């Protein structure tokens, strides 16, 4: 081999079929392929599992009057059996998340979502009632971009919400480009898939880009002057330690309003062929979900 051959997968495509035929050398299986991959004895010795600082969220369209009540948003969060959903889509792929910033990131792991990220159907039903209930006969639309993994994951999330709260839901998949445009244009009329992979190791990177900028900028249409002020204060802090602590205070303000609910932190599971050795995946700087560090790989076959 005298070079590196790249193959790009877009939309709902994934690499696993090509990996099994030996056409590519490194791949992470989707939810549909996960169980077979994890139970394949031939792949066991060529499996990489590491914490992934990527997170998965369910965000709310606060520009829609139906989702203005924070107790409704909290009820939906508490209706999600995060551990149960993880068992459906791959227990070694995800872990329940109770913070808006994962513990693998500087300043993360504060547990700011607390009880509202804890599965409790009875408390969820009480919160829903205090919020005035859900409109009778109306389906809860859950919007998601149509990559196979996302559809499987959010169907399991929707099933959990429906079983806990007795609300019928409809999963609405969209092609990625259309989904991104509609989401940014505040055109979704129900909770929607949101996710984030960091650009650098600081809690700020999960707070300001996703939730800052005011209601015309962030995807939720969320506005909180105290949050914006705290983010600005943290940005002008004299030291990194001060900044990290202040960003933590901003995260608590965010958690109190809950424009999104944390669902999962991710773990990535990569497999590689017997043509490679010394395969290492970098969780942050090589792309969403990590990517193979080509400088480290040894080609043996």
Helices and strands as residue ranges (DSSP letters): H 16-20, E 26-27, H 31-38, G 44-46, E 47-59, G 65-67, H 70-78, H 82-89, E 94-96, G 114-117, H 121-130, E 140-145, H 148-165, E 169-174, H 176-184, E 192-196, H 204-211, H 225-235, H 240-257, E 260-272, E 276-277, E 281-282, E 291-292, E 298-299
